[in-house]
């Protein structure tokens, strides 16, 4: 009975939350994941800087853990681990081109500092 009272009292808020959740699911399933890709790019860059070269599986596991910490609980049920793995693989390819093209990013990722005289 308490649930019915809650729904009757806050029906408009419940409707908005349900509509937002449905919108997120539809956008994700249609490929509208630009926000998630931005977060993944930052996390992949952080992992590369933190763990260095030759630690691919460790970096991927860290990024998966970090992304799940940042995802809202409802999205954790919707976005599968396989989808996250595929997105990470895609972002790694994208990130490598960005790191190679941008000297500041390359310096950040490698942890090296260059001094100009």
N, C-alpha and C positions, 0 to 999 in steps of 0.2 A: 504494500500500500504506500510506503514511503517513496518508492520509485515513481509511482503514478502522481503523487503530490508534487514531487520534484519536477517531473516532466510538464505537469500542468502549470506550475509556477514559472519555470524557466524554458518554456517551449521555444521561444525565439532564440535564445542563446544556444540551445541544443541544436536547433536547425542550422544555425550559422556554423557551428563546429562540424557538423556532419557534412554540410555543403563544402566547407574548406577541405576536409579530408578527402571527399570525393574528387574535388578539383585537383588536389595534389596527386592522387592516384592516376587520374586520367592524363594529366600533363606528363607524369613520369612514364607511363606506359606508351605515350605517343612520342617520347623522345625528348621532351622539354626538360632537360636536366642541366641546364647551363649553370644554375646556382650550385648544384652538387659538384659539377665539374670544376668550378672555381675553388671550392673548398678542397677538393681532391688535389688540385694543382698545388695549392699551398702546403698540403700535408705531404705530398710526394717530394716537394722541394725541401721541406723540413727534414724528412727522413733521409734524403740523399745527403744533406749537410751533416746530419747527426751521426749516421752510420757509415757513410763513405762508400767506396766502390767495392764490388764483390760480395755484397750482402743482400742480394735481391730478395730472397725469401724472407729474411728478417725485416727488411724495409716494408715489404708488402704486408706482412702480418701486423706491423706497427701501424701502418696506414689504415688497415681494416679496423683495428681496435680504436684508433683515434676517430675515424668517421662514425663508428657506431656510438661513440661517446657524444658526438655532436648531433646525431640524428634524433628528431623527436621520436618518442616511443611508438607512436602509431606507424611511422615510416619503417621502423625496424621489422614490422610484420609484413609490410608490403614489398620492400626492396629485398630481394634474395641475395645471399652471399655470392652466388654466381654472377649476378648483375653487378655487384660491387667489384668483384674480381675483374670482370670485363671492362668496367669503367676505369679501373686503376691501370690496366694494361694500355688502354687507349690514352690515358693521361700521361703515362710514362713516355710514350712515343712523342706526344705533343710537348711535354716538358723538356725532353732532350733537345728538340729543335729550338725551343725558346732559350735554354741555357747556352746553347752554342752561338745564338745570334746576339745575345745581350751580355756584354762584358761584366756588368755589375752582378747579374744573376750568376754567371759562371764563377765569379769571384766568391760570391756568397755560398754557392753550393760546394765549391772545392775547399773553402775555408782559407784560401790563400789571399794575401794582400799584395797588391802591386803598388809600387811607389814610382812616381814619375819625377824625373829630375830635370 
